[in-house]
């Protein structure tokens, strides 16, 4: 009888401990979610143009980083924020392309020795194919002339 009572007390303590752990986990979860919601509200209130400076090269509209630790999917943005972000990305891309064009050195391509060699090889091959074509045409004419007689 005493053993049964000890077992019952142990089970009760075990259940109380499990309940306490569940409550702690629930409280921690609620706190984390509350902080996450606060960060999301804060990020939504910031203008997206401030975030343009924080956009990495590999970031696209698929995952938008709005200042938090994690990237958000594009569908989670409001329409105006998504439009602003697209405009920002287009402006950045335009700046990158303009920088590339301004710094492009055409002379380096003209002076490229490998390119010159490849072009000369292609030209030589074209000439050889044209010669073969002419030879084949003359043979065909000869065969046609012989078969007519």
PyMOL commands that set and color helices and strands:
alter all, ss='L'
color gray80, all
select helices_A, chain A and resi 2-45+48-54+74-76+79-103+106-110+113-148
alter helices_A, ss='H'
color red, helices_A
select strands_A, chain A and resi 63-64+72-73
alter strands_A, ss='S'
color yellow, strands_A
deselect
rebuild
show_as cartoon
